[in-house]
Amino acid sequence: MKDRRRVELRDLPSVDAVLKTDLAATLTERFGHEATANAIRALLTEIRAAWNSAHSTPPTKEQLAHRAHTDLERESRSRMRPVFNLTGTIIHTNLGRALLAEPAIEAAIQAMREAVALEFDVTAGRRGERDDHVRDLLCELTGAEHATIVNNNAAAVLLTLNTLAGGREAIVSRGELIEIGGAFRMPDIMQRAGARLIEVGTTNRTHPKDYKSALTPQSGVILKVHTSNYRILGFTTEVQTRELAAIARGANVPLLHDLGSGVLIDLTRYGLQREPTVREAVAHGADVVTFSGDKLLGGPQAGFIVGKRSVIEAINRNPMKRALRVDKIRLAAIEATLKLYRNPERLAQCLPTLQSLARTQSDIAAQARRILPAVHAAVGGGFTVDICQCQSQIGSGAMPLDTVPSAGLCIRSKGRDSELDSLAAKLRAVEKPIIGRIEDHSLILDFRCLTNESEFLAMLSSLKHGNAISTTSAPNSPTGKAP
Ligand SMILES: *Cc1c(COP(=O)(O)O)cnc(C)c1O
C-alpha cells in the first residue's frame, strides 16, 4: 500500500513539466514566470496533502495548467469588488459608504491622470495651500470664518482636541461619551490627543452648572458630541449649543462641536427627522465644528473642520495636520461634491446618496414587482419569494432611529434555515456579489440602492445557470448593521 502511494505521487508532473505546456506559456506571458510557477507549486502541494491512493489518479500536466489558470485569474481580480448593496443600509460603512456624484468622479480621475495645481497658485505663480481649493466653498456653505480638511472625522476630532486641549483638560457630558464603529471611543481619542477627560453630568442629564463648575484654568476645550448612533430617551436634559457657547465664551474656553454626519441642508424634505445643519452649529456659537465627508454629505472620506479663524489657524500649525492631510484625488472629489451644494434644488438628481434616500416606496415596490419573476426562477423551487415592505436605514451611525419606508423581496426557505444561508452565500458568490440582509428567517433584498437593474438581472441568470464562481470575499456582515 505504502509503496503504491509513493509510486503514484511520483507520477505527478513536476512544476517544470507543467510550465512547458502551451497554456502555461500564455500564463507566464500574462502573469509572469514567478507567479505562474508559484501557482503550479501551490497546486501540487495541495494535491500531495490531500492524496488518497485509493481514489486518486494523478492529474495530467495540461489539467494542472488549467487549474493554475483558474487560480491565477481569481488572484488577479480585485479583492475590493463592486457589489450590489441590497442591505437596505444606504451609507454602509462595510460597503464603502457614500457613492460619489459623477462630477466628483470625473474630477478625481483628472487629478489622477494629470499634474494639478495642488499647492500652486497659478495666478500669482507661487506656492499655494492645498486647502485653498475648498476652504472658500466650506465657508460659503457653513457660514464659518475659516476651514480645513483632514483624512476623516475621527482625525478631525483627534487633531482639534490635541490642538486645543493637549496637556490640558477637555470637558464633556457623560451622556455624550460615544463609541462609534471601528474602535472610535471618545475617551480613548481624548487620551491619544493628550487631553485629560473631565466628565460632567450623568448619562441622562447634564446641566449648565455641571459645565460651569468643571471649568478651571486648566480647561482647554468644552466638547459637545452629537450622539449620532444612539438616543437617550425619557428623563433627559442636555445643554444646547447656544447656551453652552455662552458658558464657553464666558470662561474664554473654545467650544468644539463634533457633529458626526454633518448635514449641509435640511433633510426633512426627504422624510428624515430634523438634524442640526453645520451652518446652525456654527451660528449657535461653536468655535469649531467637525463632520464627515462620506456620510450624509455624500462625498469621499474626509473630515471637515470649520470655525473661528484663530482656532483653525492653530489647528493648521499643529504638526499632526501634516500626518492627517488628504491627497489630491480626494480634494478634487471634495471640491466637486461641495459645488453641487450651491444648487440644493438639483442635489437629489446628482448626489447618489440623496437619490437613493429620495426614492419613494411605490417606485421601489414597482421595481420589486418587475424583478420578482427573475429572482423566483433563479433561486429555484426550494424557496418562496414575495414582495415585501421594509425599512431602509441611513447607516454609518447616522440617525439610528430614522428609517425610510422601502420595498423589496422576501425570500424564505421551504425547508431548513441553513438552506437560506447557503442561498445567501451563493448570491454573494456571483461575479458581482449580491448582498442582502438576513432577518427573521428571511433573506431580504431591499432595492432602494439598486440603480442598474439590467446588470442585476444578468447576475441572477448567471446564478441560475450554475456558473457562479465560488469565492468568499464578500463582507461578513450582511446584516446591514454598519458602524
Ligand atoms: C461618524 C462619526 C465620527 C467619525 O467620523 P469618520 O468620518 O467615520 O471618521 C466621529 N464622531 C461622530 C459623532 C460620528 O458620528
The ligand as an SDF file (V2000), in Angstrom:
LIG
                    3D

 15 15  0  0  0  0  0  0  0  0999 V2000
  -19.0070   59.0070   12.3350 C   0  0  0  0  0  0  0  0  0  0  0  0
  -18.6220   59.8660   13.4860 C   0  0  0  0  0  0  0  0  0  0  0  0
  -17.2670   60.1660   13.7280 C   0  0  0  0  0  0  0  0  0  0  0  0
  -16.1590   59.6050   12.8700 C   0  0  0  0  0  0  0  0  0  0  0  0
  -16.2540   60.0470   11.5770 O   0  0  0  0  0  0  0  0  0  0  0  0
  -15.4510   59.3040   10.3940 P   0  0  0  0  0  0  0  0  0  0  0  0
  -15.5860   60.2210    9.2490 O   0  0  0  0  0  0  0  0  0  0  0  0
  -16.0910   57.9800   10.2270 O   0  0  0  0  0  0  0  0  0  0  0  0
  -14.0340   59.1890   10.8690 O   0  0  0  0  0  0  0  0  0  0  0  0
  -16.9610   60.9580   14.8170 C   0  0  0  0  0  0  0  0  0  0  0  0
  -17.9320   61.4470   15.6100 N   0  0  0  0  0  0  0  0  0  0  0  0
  -19.2400   61.1880   15.4040 C   0  0  0  0  0  0  0  0  0  0  0  0
  -20.2570   61.7800   16.3280 C   0  0  0  0  0  0  0  0  0  0  0  0
  -19.6340   60.3860   14.3330 C   0  0  0  0  0  0  0  0  0  0  0  0
  -20.9260   60.1120   14.1250 O   0  0  0  0  0  0  0  0  0  0  0  0
  1  2  1  0
  2  3  1  0
  2 14  2  0
  3  4  1  0
  3 10  2  0
  4  5  1  0
  5  6  1  0
  6  7  2  0
  6  8  1  0
  6  9  1  0
 10 11  1  0
 11 12  2  0
 12 13  1  0
 12 14  1  0
 14 15  1  0
M  END
$$$$
